[in-house]
Amino acid sequence: MRDSTLPKKSKASGVRTGKARNGALQVVIYLRVSTKAQISRSGLKQQEKDCRSWLDSHLRDTPYEIVGVFADGVSGKLDQRDDKALIEGLVRAGKVDLAIAQKLDRYGRTARITSDWVRAMVDKGTRVVTSDGRIDSDDALEFQVAMPTLAHLAELEHELIFSRTWSGREWKLQAGGWAGGPPPYGFELLNKGRSGSTIVLCEEEVRTLGMAAHCLIDLELNYSKTCAHLNDNNRVTRSGRPWTVANLIKRLGSEPVLDLCVTYRKEGGKTAVGEDGQRKYGDAVKIPMPEVCDAARRAQLRSAMEGLSLESRRENSLYPLSTRIKGNCGEVYTGGGGRGRETRLYRCKGNVRGCDDVYLNADEVESEVWEQLAESLGEERSQEWLPGRRLSPGAPGLEEKAELFSLFDVQVEAENHRFQKKSGARCPVTQWHVAAMRDVPADVAEEEWADVRSVLEAIYPPASFTKTKIDLRLALNGMLHRLRTGITWTEIPAKFGPAQRIRERQLSWWQRGAWPLLVAWLNERRAGTPVYVRPTIPLLRVTVRGAETVGPPSGSRPC
């Protein structure tokens, strides 16, 4: 439900209005879009504007009170909707005289749902109207004739939209094109968002896959050491996070890398099937993919990964820090991937009694603890504790970590047991700064803006600068501030301008290719600062036998 933004009472025009309480007609406005993601866009605002215009026009001489503005972000084919149910409750309680929506299809996208709901409201004495003027239950004859026809038309329109979308996707599949969603690791979309977009190799990600294959095939490293090698060389994942064993296996062993195709609507998985057990939307389609490496190298990679599969299963059952991590509730963390999980996790034993300490990613926690241990020991203390022994290059395997954590009686405590990872889609601009290792430029001063604008004018017409409602220099500084500090868009200080407009402008600059040019030009003038990388685990305090507590590093940003 959305709160009304206008005064609760206003005067309006003279059609019959039914009963009113205390001289004011009780009105509810119903808005609907198909997904929750669309709620923040302009569709709901336009629906509400149209409904309010109808009220002001048709109820000019009658005082009315808007009880509430209700909005759902779900498919109109679903009968159960949260805000629509709230309206039903108010109607049953006799607190609604008039319900209004922009069009009949906002109430529902099937004839049955729409007709049943509208008639139920009318039977309880509530007048139902649409702002497009097609439905008004007070006009009995027209209502009885038009309702069934318009309800069926709403359903037919929905089926046509779905059919066109599905047909377009099917045509693209049959032509060997990409049907939607992010491309697999190692690939990217050329001309994304335009007609004729195609899948091509992503050179940066292909180089990362090539380095990983070199480690496994030529250097004969295991998965753990290969991940460490990639991370040490700043070869991060697409999301900007360090490589883990599970992630590496999934990317290297993927269908597009080894078999040069992607199967759309494959057996099992989430492919929709009908009551007869057959696929609803057609047979499986294999989409051909560009070659990441030649056939001989693919065969070598497949062989190396098969040889390591047993080691991987054995290593995935090892948890070197099991019982060494202290939970907030007094219990300790133990290792366990959890049902259906590929990722190794540590979880607090107190969880079974309702403790809400968060799960910890095992690869990331073990890597952080190992770095703190190695830093604490140093070369001199390593030889004191491990005379005549050299640690293997890079990060050790899980067995060696377990031995060393035991030898030094490592104990770990998380600084924040309520740590939560940031949810939602990752910012492509932030990901690019991390993957390309590009610093965030310094703020742009007013006297520098003319030069900055000249860079953008190579891509954007003059109207982009003269017809905008925001100060583009301040907006740019707001974008840079967010990248440096890691704040969310809603946390951007008001001095930079409206957060949503700044976000949309940065996305435009990114999609048109202006952002990398702008960053390169600005960083040539003055040194920038590293982009903020949001932590994926809480800060850890590590205690080592015979040493003071080590970590977390001073100056680290609290979670």
NUZAKE-403637 format. One record per residue (C-alpha): residue number from 0; residue in one letter; chain; x, y, z. Coordinates in steps of 0.25 Angstrom, whole numbers, plus 5000, padded with zeros to 4 digits. Example, Ala and Ser with C-alpha at 12.3 -4.5 7.8 and 13.67 -1.06 7.14 Angstrom:
# residues 2
NODE/num/residu/chaine/px/py/pz
NODE/0/A/A/5049/4982/5031 .
NODE/1/S/A/5055/4996/5029 .
//
This chain:
# residues 559
NODE/num/residu/chaine/px/py/pz
NODE/0/M/A/5000/5000/5000 .
NODE/1/R/A/5005/5014/4997 .
NODE/2/D/A/5001/5026/5005 .
NODE/3/S/A/4993/5037/4998 .
NODE/4/T/A/5001/5049/4994 .
NODE/5/L/A/4989/5058/4993 .
NODE/6/P/A/4980/5064/5004 .
NODE/7/K/A/4970/5054/5008 .
NODE/8/K/A/4958/5062/5005 .
NODE/9/S/A/4956/5069/4992 .
NODE/10/K/A/4944/5074/4984 .
NODE/11/A/A/4939/5069/4971 .
NODE/12/S/A/4927/5066/4961 .
NODE/13/G/A/4913/5062/4960 .
NODE/14/V/A/4910/5048/4956 .
NODE/15/R/A/4902/5039/4966 .
NODE/16/T/A/4912/5035/4976 .
NODE/17/G/A/4905/5026/4986 .
NODE/18/K/A/4906/5026/5001 .
NODE/19/A/A/4916/5035/5008 .
NODE/20/R/A/4921/5035/5022 .
NODE/21/N/A/4921/5049/5030 .
NODE/22/G/A/4919/5055/5016 .
NODE/23/A/A/4931/5049/5009 .
NODE/24/L/A/4931/5038/4999 .
NODE/25/Q/A/4941/5027/5003 .
NODE/26/V/A/4950/5024/4991 .
NODE/27/V/A/4961/5014/4989 .
NODE/28/I/A/4971/5014/4977 .
NODE/29/Y/A/4977/5001/4972 .
NODE/30/L/A/4989/5001/4964 .
NODE/31/R/A/4997/4989/4958 .
NODE/32/V/A/5009/4985/4950 .
NODE/33/S/A/5014/4971/4946 .
NODE/34/T/A/5026/4970/4955 .
NODE/35/K/A/5032/4976/4968 .
NODE/36/A/A/5044/4982/4960 .
NODE/37/Q/A/5034/4991/4952 .
NODE/38/I/A/5028/4997/4965 .
NODE/39/S/A/5039/5007/4965 .
NODE/40/R/A/5037/5012/4951 .
NODE/41/S/A/5028/5022/4945 .
NODE/42/G/A/5016/5012/4942 .
NODE/43/L/A/5010/5013/4956 .
NODE/44/K/A/5011/5028/4956 .
NODE/45/Q/A/5003/5030/4943 .
NODE/46/Q/A/4992/5020/4947 .
NODE/47/E/A/4990/5028/4960 .
NODE/48/K/A/4990/5041/4952 .
NODE/49/D/A/4980/5036/4943 .
NODE/50/C/A/4971/5031/4955 .
NODE/51/R/A/4972/5045/4962 .
NODE/52/S/A/4969/5052/4949 .
NODE/53/W/A/4956/5044/4948 .
NODE/54/L/A/4952/5047/4962 .
NODE/55/D/A/4954/5062/4961 .
NODE/56/S/A/4946/5062/4948 .
NODE/57/H/A/4934/5053/4952 .
NODE/58/L/A/4933/5056/4966 .
NODE/59/R/A/4935/5071/4966 .
NODE/60/D/A/4923/5075/4975 .
NODE/61/T/A/4924/5063/4984 .
NODE/62/P/A/4934/5063/4996 .
NODE/63/Y/A/4942/5050/4996 .
NODE/64/E/A/4953/5044/5004 .
NODE/65/I/A/4964/5035/4999 .
NODE/66/V/A/4965/5023/5009 .
NODE/67/G/A/4978/5018/5002 .
NODE/68/V/A/4985/5016/4990 .
NODE/69/F/A/4988/5001/4988 .
NODE/70/A/A/4999/4995/4979 .
NODE/71/D/A/5003/4981/4975 .
NODE/72/G/A/5015/4977/4967 .
NODE/73/V/A/5010/4963/4962 .
NODE/74/S/A/5004/4956/4950 .
NODE/75/G/A/4989/4959/4947 .
NODE/76/K/A/4987/4945/4945 .
NODE/77/L/A/4989/4942/4960 .
NODE/78/D/A/4977/4942/4969 .
NODE/79/Q/A/4984/4945/4982 .
NODE/80/R/A/4990/4959/4983 .
NODE/81/D/A/4994/4966/4996 .
NODE/82/D/A/4988/4980/4994 .
NODE/83/K/A/4976/4975/4986 .
NODE/84/A/A/4973/4966/4998 .
NODE/85/L/A/4974/4979/5007 .
NODE/86/I/A/4964/4986/4999 .
NODE/87/E/A/4955/4973/5000 .
NODE/88/G/A/4956/4974/5015 .
NODE/89/L/A/4952/4989/5015 .
NODE/90/V/A/4940/4986/5006 .
NODE/91/R/A/4935/4975/5015 .
NODE/92/A/A/4936/4984/5027 .
NODE/93/G/A/4927/4994/5019 .
NODE/94/K/A/4938/5005/5018 .
NODE/95/V/A/4939/5007/5003 .
NODE/96/D/A/4929/5014/4994 .
NODE/97/L/A/4937/5014/4982 .
NODE/98/A/A/4948/5006/4976 .
NODE/99/I/A/4956/5012/4964 .
NODE/100/A/A/4967/5006/4955 .
NODE/101/Q/A/4973/5012/4942 .
NODE/102/K/A/4968/5000/4933 .
NODE/103/L/A/4960/4987/4936 .
NODE/104/D/A/4973/4979/4933 .
NODE/105/R/A/4979/4985/4946 .
NODE/106/Y/A/4968/4977/4954 .
NODE/107/G/A/4972/4964/4947 .
NODE/108/R/A/4977/4958/4934 .
NODE/109/T/A/4968/4946/4933 .
NODE/110/A/A/4953/4948/4930 .
NODE/111/R/A/4949/4939/4942 .
NODE/112/I/A/4958/4947/4952 .
NODE/113/T/A/4954/4960/4947 .
NODE/114/S/A/4939/4957/4946 .
NODE/115/D/A/4938/4950/4960 .
NODE/116/W/A/4945/4961/4967 .
NODE/117/V/A/4938/4973/4961 .
NODE/118/R/A/4924/4966/4963 .
NODE/119/A/A/4928/4963/4978 .
NODE/120/M/A/4931/4977/4981 .
NODE/121/V/A/4918/4982/4974 .
NODE/122/D/A/4910/4972/4982 .
NODE/123/K/A/4915/4978/4995 .
NODE/124/G/A/4911/4992/4991 .
NODE/125/T/A/4924/4997/4985 .
NODE/126/R/A/4924/5005/4972 .
NODE/127/V/A/4935/5000/4963 .
NODE/128/V/A/4940/5009/4952 .
NODE/129/T/A/4952/5010/4943 .
NODE/130/S/A/4958/5024/4939 .
NODE/131/D/A/4958/5021/4924 .
NODE/132/G/A/4943/5022/4925 .
NODE/133/R/A/4940/5008/4920 .
NODE/134/I/A/4934/5002/4933 .
NODE/135/D/A/4925/5008/4943 .
NODE/136/S/A/4916/4999/4951 .
NODE/137/D/A/4906/5010/4954 .
NODE/138/D/A/4902/5009/4939 .
NODE/139/A/A/4895/4996/4941 .
NODE/140/L/A/4891/4993/4927 .
NODE/141/E/A/4905/4997/4921 .
NODE/142/F/A/4912/4990/4932 .
NODE/143/Q/A/4905/4976/4930 .
NODE/144/V/A/4908/4977/4915 .
NODE/145/A/A/4922/4982/4915 .
NODE/146/M/A/4928/4975/4927 .
NODE/147/P/A/4929/4961/4921 .
NODE/148/T/A/4934/4966/4907 .
NODE/149/L/A/4945/4975/4913 .
NODE/150/A/A/4949/4965/4923 .
NODE/151/H/A/4951/4955/4912 .
NODE/152/L/A/4958/4966/4903 .
NODE/153/A/A/4968/4968/4915 .
NODE/154/E/A/4971/4953/4915 .
NODE/155/L/A/4973/4952/4900 .
NODE/156/E/A/4982/4965/4901 .
NODE/157/H/A/4991/4958/4911 .
NODE/158/E/A/4992/4945/4903 .
NODE/159/L/A/4996/4953/4890 .
NODE/160/I/A/5007/4960/4898 .
NODE/161/F/A/5012/4947/4903 .
NODE/162/S/A/5011/4940/4890 .
NODE/163/R/A/5019/4951/4883 .
NODE/164/T/A/5029/4951/4893 .
NODE/165/W/A/5031/4936/4893 .
NODE/166/S/A/5031/4936/4878 .
NODE/167/G/A/5042/4946/4877 .
NODE/168/R/A/5050/4939/4887 .
NODE/169/E/A/5047/4926/4879 .
NODE/170/W/A/5051/4932/4866 .
NODE/171/K/A/5064/4937/4872 .
NODE/172/L/A/5067/4923/4878 .
NODE/173/Q/A/5065/4916/4865 .
NODE/174/A/A/5074/4926/4858 .
NODE/175/G/A/5085/4923/4868 .
NODE/176/G/A/5084/4936/4876 .
NODE/177/W/A/5083/4939/4891 .
NODE/178/A/A/5069/4938/4897 .
NODE/179/G/A/5072/4946/4909 .
NODE/180/G/A/5079/4947/4923 .
NODE/181/P/A/5093/4949/4926 .
NODE/182/P/A/5103/4942/4916 .
NODE/183/P/A/5112/4931/4922 .
NODE/184/Y/A/5126/4934/4928 .
NODE/185/G/A/5135/4936/4916 .
NODE/186/F/A/5125/4943/4907 .
NODE/187/E/A/5118/4956/4906 .
NODE/188/L/A/5107/4962/4897 .
NODE/189/L/A/5111/4971/4885 .
NODE/190/N/A/5101/4982/4883 .
NODE/191/K/A/5093/4978/4896 .
NODE/192/G/A/5079/4984/4896 .
NODE/193/R/A/5079/4986/4881 .
NODE/194/S/A/5073/4978/4869 .
NODE/195/G/A/5083/4967/4864 .
NODE/196/S/A/5091/4966/4877 .
NODE/197/T/A/5100/4954/4877 .
NODE/198/I/A/5109/4946/4887 .
NODE/199/V/A/5124/4949/4886 .
NODE/200/L/A/5136/4945/4894 .
NODE/201/C/A/5139/4954/4906 .
NODE/202/E/A/5154/4956/4904 .
NODE/203/E/A/5157/4959/4919 .
NODE/204/E/A/5149/4947/4924 .
NODE/205/V/A/5155/4938/4913 .
NODE/206/R/A/5169/4942/4918 .
NODE/207/T/A/5165/4938/4932 .
NODE/208/L/A/5160/4925/4928 .
NODE/209/G/A/5173/4923/4920 .
NODE/210/M/A/5181/4925/4932 .
NODE/211/A/A/5173/4916/4940 .
NODE/212/A/A/5175/4905/4930 .
NODE/213/H/A/5190/4907/4930 .
NODE/214/C/A/5190/4905/4945 .
NODE/215/L/A/5182/4892/4944 .
NODE/216/I/A/5189/4886/4931 .
NODE/217/D/A/5203/4891/4930 .
NODE/218/L/A/5206/4894/4945 .
NODE/219/E/A/5198/4883/4950 .
NODE/220/L/A/5193/4891/4962 .
NODE/221/N/A/5180/4887/4969 .
NODE/222/Y/A/5167/4895/4969 .
NODE/223/S/A/5171/4902/4982 .
NODE/224/K/A/5185/4907/4978 .
NODE/225/T/A/5179/4911/4964 .
NODE/226/C/A/5169/4920/4971 .
NODE/227/A/A/5180/4926/4979 .
NODE/228/H/A/5188/4928/4967 .
NODE/229/L/A/5177/4935/4960 .
NODE/230/N/A/5174/4944/4972 .
NODE/231/D/A/5189/4947/4974 .
NODE/232/N/A/5189/4952/4960 .
NODE/233/N/A/5176/4961/4962 .
NODE/234/R/A/5168/4952/4953 .
NODE/235/V/A/5155/4953/4960 .
NODE/236/T/A/5141/4947/4957 .
NODE/237/R/A/5131/4955/4949 .
NODE/238/S/A/5125/4960/4962 .
NODE/239/G/A/5138/4965/4966 .
NODE/240/R/A/5140/4955/4977 .
NODE/241/P/A/5152/4945/4979 .
NODE/242/W/A/5151/4932/4972 .
NODE/243/T/A/5146/4919/4980 .
NODE/244/V/A/5148/4905/4977 .
NODE/245/A/A/5133/4903/4974 .
NODE/246/N/A/5132/4915/4965 .
NODE/247/L/A/5145/4911/4957 .
NODE/248/I/A/5140/4897/4955 .
NODE/249/K/A/5126/4903/4950 .
NODE/250/R/A/5132/4913/4940 .
NODE/251/L/A/5143/4904/4934 .
NODE/252/G/A/5134/4892/4933 .
NODE/253/S/A/5123/4899/4927 .
NODE/254/E/A/5116/4894/4915 .
NODE/255/P/A/5119/4907/4906 .
NODE/256/V/A/5134/4905/4910 .
NODE/257/L/A/5136/4890/4908 .
NODE/258/D/A/5124/4887/4898 .
NODE/259/L/A/5123/4900/4891 .
NODE/260/C/A/5108/4901/4893 .
NODE/261/V/A/5097/4905/4903 .
NODE/262/T/A/5085/4897/4904 .
NODE/263/Y/A/5073/4905/4906 .
NODE/264/R/A/5061/4897/4912 .
NODE/265/K/A/5069/4886/4916 .
NODE/266/E/A/5064/4873/4923 .
NODE/267/G/A/5061/4875/4938 .
NODE/268/G/A/5064/4889/4944 .
NODE/269/K/A/5053/4899/4944 .
NODE/270/T/A/5048/4896/4930 .
NODE/271/A/A/5033/4898/4931 .
NODE/272/V/A/5025/4885/4927 .
NODE/273/G/A/5010/4883/4925 .
NODE/274/E/A/5001/4873/4932 .
NODE/275/D/A/5005/4863/4921 .
NODE/276/G/A/5019/4864/4926 .
NODE/277/Q/A/5023/4870/4912 .
NODE/278/R/A/5031/4883/4911 .
NODE/279/K/A/5021/4895/4911 .
NODE/280/Y/A/5029/4904/4902 .
NODE/281/G/A/5036/4894/4892 .
NODE/282/D/A/5048/4885/4891 .
NODE/283/A/A/5062/4887/4896 .
NODE/284/V/A/5070/4896/4887 .
NODE/285/K/A/5085/4896/4886 .
NODE/286/I/A/5091/4910/4884 .
NODE/287/P/A/5105/4910/4878 .
NODE/288/M/A/5116/4918/4885 .
NODE/289/P/A/5129/4923/4880 .
NODE/290/E/A/5142/4915/4883 .
NODE/291/V/A/5149/4919/4896 .
NODE/292/C/A/5161/4910/4893 .
NODE/293/D/A/5164/4899/4882 .
NODE/294/A/A/5159/4885/4882 .
NODE/295/A/A/5173/4880/4887 .
NODE/296/R/A/5173/4889/4899 .
NODE/297/R/A/5159/4886/4903 .
NODE/298/A/A/5162/4871/4903 .
NODE/299/Q/A/5174/4874/4912 .
NODE/300/L/A/5165/4883/4921 .
NODE/301/R/A/5154/4872/4922 .
NODE/302/S/A/5165/4861/4925 .
NODE/303/A/A/5171/4870/4936 .
NODE/304/M/A/5158/4873/4943 .
NODE/305/E/A/5154/4859/4943 .
NODE/306/G/A/5167/4855/4950 .
NODE/307/L/A/5164/4866/4960 .
NODE/308/S/A/5150/4862/4963 .
NODE/309/L/A/5153/4852/4974 .
NODE/310/E/A/5162/4862/4980 .
NODE/311/S/A/5151/4872/4980 .
NODE/312/R/A/5141/4863/4986 .
NODE/313/R/A/5151/4860/4997 .
NODE/314/E/A/5155/4874/4999 .
NODE/315/N/A/5141/4879/5000 .
NODE/316/S/A/5139/4870/5012 .
NODE/317/L/A/5150/4877/5020 .
NODE/318/Y/A/5148/4889/5029 .
NODE/319/P/A/5161/4893/5035 .
NODE/320/L/A/5154/4904/5044 .
NODE/321/S/A/5143/4895/5049 .
NODE/322/T/A/5141/4898/5064 .
NODE/323/R/A/5151/4909/5063 .
NODE/324/I/A/5141/4920/5060 .
NODE/325/K/A/5134/4925/5072 .
NODE/326/G/A/5119/4929/5071 .
NODE/327/N/A/5112/4941/5078 .
NODE/328/C/A/5103/4931/5085 .
NODE/329/G/A/5115/4924/5092 .
NODE/330/E/A/5115/4912/5082 .
NODE/331/V/A/5125/4909/5071 .
NODE/332/Y/A/5124/4908/5056 .
NODE/333/T/A/5125/4895/5049 .
NODE/334/G/A/5127/4892/5034 .
NODE/335/G/A/5116/4887/5025 .
NODE/336/G/A/5111/4890/5011 .
NODE/337/G/A/5096/4889/5014 .
NODE/338/R/A/5086/4881/5006 .
NODE/339/G/A/5087/4884/4991 .
NODE/340/R/A/5099/4894/4993 .
NODE/341/E/A/5112/4894/4985 .
NODE/342/T/A/5118/4905/4994 .
NODE/343/R/A/5125/4900/5006 .
NODE/344/L/A/5120/4908/5019 .
NODE/345/Y/A/5123/4909/5033 .
NODE/346/R/A/5110/4910/5042 .
NODE/347/C/A/5109/4913/5057 .
NODE/348/K/A/5104/4900/5065 .
NODE/349/G/A/5095/4910/5072 .
NODE/350/N/A/5086/4911/5060 .
NODE/351/V/A/5078/4899/5064 .
NODE/352/R/A/5073/4906/5076 .
NODE/353/G/A/5070/4919/5069 .
NODE/354/C/A/5083/4926/5069 .
NODE/355/D/A/5084/4936/5057 .
NODE/356/D/A/5099/4936/5055 .
NODE/357/V/A/5101/4937/5040 .
NODE/358/Y/A/5106/4926/5031 .
NODE/359/L/A/5121/4928/5027 .
NODE/360/N/A/5127/4925/5013 .
NODE/361/A/A/5137/4914/5016 .
NODE/362/D/A/5147/4918/5005 .
NODE/363/E/A/5147/4933/5008 .
NODE/364/V/A/5148/4931/5023 .
NODE/365/E/A/5160/4921/5022 .
NODE/366/S/A/5167/4930/5012 .
NODE/367/E/A/5166/4942/5021 .
NODE/368/V/A/5170/4934/5033 .
NODE/369/W/A/5182/4929/5026 .
NODE/370/E/A/5186/4942/5021 .
NODE/371/Q/A/5186/4948/5036 .
NODE/372/L/A/5193/4935/5041 .
NODE/373/A/A/5204/4937/5030 .
NODE/374/E/A/5206/4951/5033 .
NODE/375/S/A/5207/4949/5048 .
NODE/376/L/A/5217/4938/5046 .
NODE/377/G/A/5227/4944/5036 .
NODE/378/E/A/5239/4937/5031 .
NODE/379/E/A/5247/4937/5044 .
NODE/380/R/A/5235/4931/5053 .
NODE/381/S/A/5232/4921/5042 .
NODE/382/Q/A/5246/4915/5042 .
NODE/383/E/A/5245/4915/5058 .
NODE/384/W/A/5232/4907/5058 .
NODE/385/L/A/5235/4899/5045 .
NODE/386/P/A/5250/4897/5044 .
NODE/387/G/A/5255/4892/5031 .
NODE/388/R/A/5241/4892/5025 .
NODE/389/R/A/5236/4902/5014 .
NODE/390/L/A/5222/4905/5012 .
NODE/391/S/A/5217/4902/4998 .
NODE/392/P/A/5216/4914/4989 .
NODE/393/G/A/5203/4921/4988 .
NODE/394/A/A/5192/4918/4998 .
NODE/395/P/A/5193/4904/5003 .
NODE/396/G/A/5182/4893/5001 .
NODE/397/L/A/5172/4890/5011 .
NODE/398/E/A/5179/4878/5018 .
NODE/399/E/A/5192/4887/5020 .
NODE/400/K/A/5183/4898/5025 .
NODE/401/A/A/5176/4888/5035 .
NODE/402/E/A/5190/4884/5040 .
NODE/403/L/A/5195/4898/5042 .
NODE/404/F/A/5183/4903/5048 .
NODE/405/S/A/5184/4892/5058 .
NODE/406/L/A/5199/4894/5060 .
NODE/407/F/A/5197/4909/5064 .
NODE/408/D/A/5184/4906/5071 .
NODE/409/V/A/5177/4917/5062 .
NODE/410/Q/A/5164/4923/5069 .
NODE/411/V/A/5155/4932/5061 .
NODE/412/E/A/5144/4942/5065 .
NODE/413/A/A/5135/4950/5056 .
NODE/414/E/A/5134/4965/5059 .
NODE/415/N/A/5120/4965/5054 .
NODE/416/H/A/5111/4953/5056 .
NODE/417/R/A/5099/4960/5049 .
NODE/418/F/A/5107/4963/5036 .
NODE/419/Q/A/5099/4962/5024 .
NODE/420/K/A/5103/4962/5010 .
NODE/421/K/A/5097/4972/5001 .
NODE/422/S/A/5086/4966/4993 .
NODE/423/G/A/5081/4970/4979 .
NODE/424/A/A/5087/4972/4965 .
NODE/425/R/A/5102/4976/4965 .
NODE/426/C/A/5105/4990/4959 .
NODE/427/P/A/5112/4988/4946 .
NODE/428/V/A/5120/5000/4948 .
NODE/429/T/A/5126/4996/4961 .
NODE/430/Q/A/5129/4982/4955 .
NODE/431/W/A/5136/4988/4943 .
NODE/432/H/A/5145/4997/4953 .
NODE/433/V/A/5149/4984/4961 .
NODE/434/A/A/5151/4975/4949 .
NODE/435/A/A/5159/4986/4940 .
NODE/436/M/A/5166/4991/4953 .
NODE/437/R/A/5162/5005/4950 .
NODE/438/D/A/5163/5015/4961 .
NODE/439/V/A/5151/5025/4964 .
NODE/440/P/A/5155/5039/4959 .
NODE/441/A/A/5155/5051/4969 .
NODE/442/D/A/5143/5060/4969 .
NODE/443/V/A/5142/5070/4957 .
NODE/444/A/A/5143/5085/4961 .
NODE/445/E/A/5134/5095/4955 .
NODE/446/E/A/5145/5101/4946 .
NODE/447/E/A/5148/5087/4941 .
NODE/448/W/A/5134/5084/4936 .
NODE/449/A/A/5135/5090/4922 .
NODE/450/D/A/5147/5080/4919 .
NODE/451/V/A/5139/5069/4925 .
NODE/452/R/A/5127/5072/4917 .
NODE/453/S/A/5135/5072/4904 .
NODE/454/V/A/5139/5058/4906 .
NODE/455/L/A/5124/5054/4908 .
NODE/456/E/A/5120/5063/4896 .
NODE/457/A/A/5127/5053/4887 .
NODE/458/I/A/5116/5043/4890 .
NODE/459/Y/A/5104/5052/4894 .
NODE/460/P/A/5097/5063/4887 .
NODE/461/P/A/5096/5077/4893 .
NODE/462/A/A/5082/5075/4897 .
NODE/463/S/A/5087/5065/4907 .
NODE/464/F/A/5094/5076/4915 .
NODE/465/T/A/5084/5088/4913 .
NODE/466/K/A/5070/5080/4915 .
NODE/467/T/A/5074/5073/4928 .
NODE/468/K/A/5068/5076/4941 .
NODE/469/I/A/5080/5072/4949 .
NODE/470/D/A/5094/5079/4951 .
NODE/471/L/A/5102/5069/4943 .
NODE/472/R/A/5115/5073/4950 .
NODE/473/L/A/5110/5070/4964 .
NODE/474/A/A/5103/5057/4959 .
NODE/475/L/A/5116/5052/4954 .
NODE/476/N/A/5123/5055/4967 .
NODE/477/G/A/5111/5048/4974 .
NODE/478/M/A/5114/5036/4965 .
NODE/479/L/A/5129/5036/4969 .
NODE/480/H/A/5126/5038/4984 .
NODE/481/R/A/5117/5025/4983 .
NODE/482/L/A/5128/5017/4977 .
NODE/483/R/A/5138/5022/4987 .
NODE/484/T/A/5130/5019/4999 .
NODE/485/G/A/5121/5007/4996 .
NODE/486/I/A/5108/5014/5000 .
NODE/487/T/A/5095/5010/4993 .
NODE/488/W/A/5088/5020/4983 .
NODE/489/T/A/5078/5023/4994 .
NODE/490/E/A/5089/5028/5003 .
NODE/491/I/A/5095/5038/4994 .
NODE/492/P/A/5095/5052/5000 .
NODE/493/A/A/5085/5062/4995 .
NODE/494/K/A/5095/5072/4991 .
NODE/495/F/A/5098/5063/4979 .
NODE/496/G/A/5084/5064/4974 .
NODE/497/P/A/5072/5053/4973 .
NODE/498/A/A/5078/5039/4975 .
NODE/499/Q/A/5069/5033/4964 .
NODE/500/R/A/5073/5043/4954 .
NODE/501/I/A/5088/5041/4957 .
NODE/502/R/A/5087/5026/4956 .
NODE/503/E/A/5079/5027/4942 .
NODE/504/R/A/5090/5037/4937 .
NODE/505/Q/A/5101/5028/4941 .
NODE/506/L/A/5095/5016/4935 .
NODE/507/S/A/5093/5023/4922 .
NODE/508/W/A/5108/5028/4922 .
NODE/509/W/A/5112/5013/4924 .
NODE/510/Q/A/5103/5007/4914 .
NODE/511/R/A/5107/5017/4903 .
NODE/512/G/A/5122/5014/4906 .
NODE/513/A/A/5124/5028/4912 .
NODE/514/W/A/5128/5024/4926 .
NODE/515/P/A/5141/5017/4923 .
NODE/516/L/A/5146/5029/4914 .
NODE/517/L/A/5142/5039/4925 .
NODE/518/V/A/5150/5031/4936 .
NODE/519/A/A/5162/5029/4927 .
NODE/520/W/A/5162/5044/4924 .
NODE/521/L/A/5160/5049/4939 .
NODE/522/N/A/5170/5039/4944 .
NODE/523/E/A/5181/5045/4935 .
NODE/524/R/A/5179/5058/4941 .
NODE/525/R/A/5180/5054/4956 .
NODE/526/A/A/5182/5041/4963 .
NODE/527/G/A/5169/5034/4967 .
NODE/528/T/A/5166/5025/4979 .
NODE/529/P/A/5162/5010/4979 .
NODE/530/V/A/5147/5006/4977 .
NODE/531/Y/A/5141/5001/4990 .
NODE/532/V/A/5139/4986/4990 .
NODE/533/R/A/5128/4982/4999 .
NODE/534/P/A/5133/4971/5009 .
NODE/535/T/A/5126/4957/5007 .
NODE/536/I/A/5130/4953/5021 .
NODE/537/P/A/5131/4960/5034 .
NODE/538/L/A/5144/4965/5040 .
NODE/539/L/A/5151/4954/5047 .
NODE/540/R/A/5160/4954/5059 .
NODE/541/V/A/5170/4943/5059 .
NODE/542/T/A/5177/4938/5071 .
NODE/543/V/A/5190/4930/5069 .
NODE/544/R/A/5198/4922/5080 .
NODE/545/G/A/5209/4930/5085 .
NODE/546/A/A/5204/4943/5079 .
NODE/547/E/A/5195/4954/5082 .
NODE/548/T/A/5182/4955/5074 .
NODE/549/V/A/5184/4959/5060 .
NODE/550/G/A/5174/4966/5050 .
NODE/551/P/A/5166/4972/5046 .
NODE/552/P/A/5174/4982/5039 .
NODE/553/S/A/5174/4996/5045 .
NODE/554/G/A/5165/5006/5038 .
NODE/555/S/A/5156/4995/5032 .
NODE/556/R/A/5142/5000/5029 .
NODE/557/P/A/5132/4993/5039 .
NODE/558/C/A/5122/4984/5034 .
//
